């Protein structure tokens, strides 16, 4: 018979009791219990950055400029 409260492996990822599981249409993430605060901080920073980018795009900015890809896109276009 199996045990409870012991780590398991699911999809090649170790999942421990207390870990958070987050899922959406794009996939599933396991957040180790001891890293929840760090992950929340990073997620909030990403959300804020995406909000600023979306606001700038609505104001007329080009997304390639905002994410630092203008030069790479221009170089790729020139080499065709």
C-alpha positions as a Markdown table, in Angstrom:
| # | Residue | x | y | z |
|---|---|---|---|---|
| 1 | Unk | 0.0 | 0.0 | 0.0 |
| 2 | Unk | 1.2 | 3.6 | -0.7 |
| 3 | Unk | 2.2 | 6.2 | 1.8 |
| 4 | Unk | 0.9 | 9.7 | 2.3 |
| 5 | Unk | 2.9 | 12.9 | 2.7 |
| 6 | Unk | 5.9 | 11.5 | 0.7 |
| 7 | Unk | 7.3 | 13.1 | -2.4 |
| 8 | Unk | 6.1 | 11.9 | -5.8 |
| 9 | Unk | 7.4 | 12.4 | -9.3 |
| 10 | Unk | 4.9 | 13.6 | -11.8 |
| 11 | Unk | 6.0 | 14.4 | -15.4 |
| 12 | Unk | 9.6 | 14.3 | -14.2 |
| 13 | Unk | 9.1 | 16.9 | -11.5 |
| 14 | Unk | 9.3 | 16.1 | -7.8 |
| 15 | Unk | 6.1 | 17.2 | -6.0 |
| 16 | Unk | 6.2 | 17.4 | -2.2 |
| 17 | Unk | 3.4 | 17.8 | 0.3 |
| 18 | Unk | 2.7 | 21.5 | 0.7 |
| 19 | Unk | 3.9 | 22.5 | -2.8 |
| 20 | Unk | 1.5 | 24.7 | -4.8 |
| 21 | Unk | 0.3 | 23.4 | -8.2 |
| 22 | Unk | -0.8 | 26.1 | -10.7 |
| 23 | Unk | -2.3 | 25.2 | -14.0 |
| 24 | Unk | -3.9 | 27.0 | -17.0 |
| 25 | Unk | -4.4 | 26.4 | -20.7 |
| 26 | Unk | -0.6 | 26.7 | -21.2 |
| 27 | Unk | 0.5 | 24.1 | -18.7 |
| 28 | Unk | 1.2 | 23.2 | -15.1 |
| 29 | Unk | 3.8 | 24.5 | -12.7 |
| 30 | Unk | 4.8 | 23.1 | -9.3 |
| 31 | Unk | 5.9 | 25.8 | -6.9 |
| 32 | Unk | 7.9 | 24.4 | -4.0 |
| 33 | Unk | 6.5 | 25.6 | -0.7 |
| 34 | Unk | 9.7 | 27.2 | 0.4 |
| 35 | Unk | 9.8 | 29.4 | -2.8 |
| 36 | Unk | 6.2 | 30.7 | -2.9 |
| 37 | Unk | 7.1 | 34.2 | -1.7 |
| 38 | Unk | 9.9 | 34.5 | -4.3 |
| 39 | Unk | 7.7 | 33.2 | -7.1 |
| 40 | Unk | 4.9 | 35.7 | -6.1 |
| 41 | Unk | 7.4 | 38.6 | -6.2 |
| 42 | Unk | 8.7 | 37.5 | -9.6 |
| 43 | Unk | 5.2 | 37.0 | -11.0 |
| 44 | Unk | 4.1 | 40.5 | -9.7 |
| 45 | Unk | 7.2 | 42.0 | -11.4 |
| 46 | Unk | 6.3 | 40.3 | -14.7 |
| 47 | Unk | 2.7 | 41.4 | -14.5 |
| 48 | Unk | 3.8 | 45.0 | -13.9 |
| 49 | Unk | 6.3 | 44.9 | -16.8 |
| 50 | Unk | 3.6 | 43.5 | -19.1 |
| 51 | Unk | 1.2 | 46.2 | -18.0 |
| 52 | Unk | 3.7 | 48.9 | -18.8 |
| 53 | Unk | 4.4 | 47.4 | -22.2 |
| 54 | Unk | 0.7 | 47.1 | -23.1 |
| 55 | Unk | 0.2 | 50.7 | -22.0 |
| 56 | Unk | 3.1 | 51.9 | -24.2 |
| 57 | Unk | 1.8 | 49.9 | -27.2 |
| 58 | Unk | -1.7 | 51.4 | -26.8 |
| 59 | Unk | 0.1 | 54.8 | -26.8 |
| 60 | Unk | 1.7 | 53.9 | -30.2 |
| 61 | Unk | 5.0 | 52.4 | -29.3 |
| 62 | Unk | 6.3 | 49.4 | -31.2 |
| 63 | Unk | 6.6 | 46.3 | -29.1 |
| 64 | Unk | 10.0 | 45.4 | -30.8 |
| 65 | Unk | 11.4 | 48.6 | -29.4 |
| 66 | Unk | 10.0 | 48.0 | -26.0 |
| 67 | Unk | 11.5 | 44.5 | -25.6 |
| 68 | Unk | 14.8 | 45.4 | -27.2 |
| 69 | Unk | 14.4 | 43.4 | -30.4 |
| 70 | Unk | 14.4 | 46.2 | -33.0 |
| 71 | Unk | 18.0 | 45.8 | -34.0 |
| 72 | Unk | 17.7 | 42.0 | -34.2 |
| 73 | Unk | 14.6 | 42.2 | -36.4 |
| 74 | Unk | 16.2 | 44.8 | -38.7 |
| 75 | Unk | 19.3 | 42.6 | -39.0 |
| 76 | Unk | 17.3 | 39.5 | -39.8 |
| 77 | Unk | 15.2 | 41.4 | -42.4 |
| 78 | Unk | 18.4 | 42.8 | -44.0 |
| 79 | Unk | 19.9 | 39.4 | -44.4 |
| 80 | Unk | 17.0 | 38.0 | -46.4 |
